[in-house]
Amino acid sequence: MNIEEFREYCLTLPLVTEDMPFDETVVVFRLKGKIFACITLDKPDIVVLKCDPDRALELRDHYAAIEGAFHWNKKYWNQIRLDSDVDRPLIEELTRHAYNEVNAKLPKKDRVTPIEN
């Protein structure tokens, strides 16, 4: 998977929007205004995804390409190298997980149907 395929996948998820709130190189993907994923155009081999804290640690222990995200709260955010031991199905599953993590924290009236992993 490359950065453009990752972007296209994020945009297939219900109600996802993208914007560049920090500068012209950082693209974030949001559900109802809340960020669940991020790419940096000057580092096209890395994506950042929100994650359950316990699962984040398990993933970091299991995959060399998954580590705490630089400049993000490492308790909740992982960065994943796309050119690594993490295959496309897992990246897509972790993207859905990130989407669902954000969805679960929204007020009940704003939540959407969770995406199955």
C-alpha positions, 0 to 999 in steps of 0.5 A, spaced: 500 500 500 502 506 498 500 513 501 495 515 495 492 508 496 491 509 503 488 516 502 483 513 497 481 507 502 480 512 508 475 516 504 471 510 502 469 510 510 462 513 511 462 521 513 470 521 512 473 528 510 480 530 509 483 537 510 490 540 512 489 544 518 497 544 520 500 546 514 500 544 506 504 537 508 500 534 513 493 531 511 488 529 516 482 524 516 476 526 520 470 523 522 465 528 525 470 533 526 475 528 530 481 526 527 483 518 526 488 518 521 494 522 518 499 522 513 505 527 511 506 528 504 514 529 506 514 522 509 510 518 504 512 511 507 508 513 514 501 513 516 499 515 523 492 512 526 489 512 532 489 506 536 486 503 543 492 503 548 492 496 550 492 494 542 497 499 540 502 496 545 501 489 542 502 492 535 508 495 537 511 489 540 509 484 534 511 489 528 517 492 527 514 497 523 509 500 528 511 505 533 509 510 537 507 516 533 512 522 533 509 528 535 502 525 537 500 522 544 504 515 543 499 512 548 493 513 543 497 514 536 501 509 532 505 510 526 506 505 521 511 504 515 508 502 509 514 499 506 514 494 511 512 487 515 505 490 515 501 488 509 495 491 506 489 487 510 492 489 516 493 497 515 486 497 512 483 493 519 487 498 523 484 504 519 477 501 521 479 500 528 482 508 528 475 510 525 471 506 530 475 508 536 473 516 534 466 514 533 466 510 540 468 517 543 463 521 540 456 523 543 451 518 542 447 522 538 453 523 533 455 516 532 455 512 526 454 505 525 461 502 527 465 499 521 466 491 522 473 489 522 
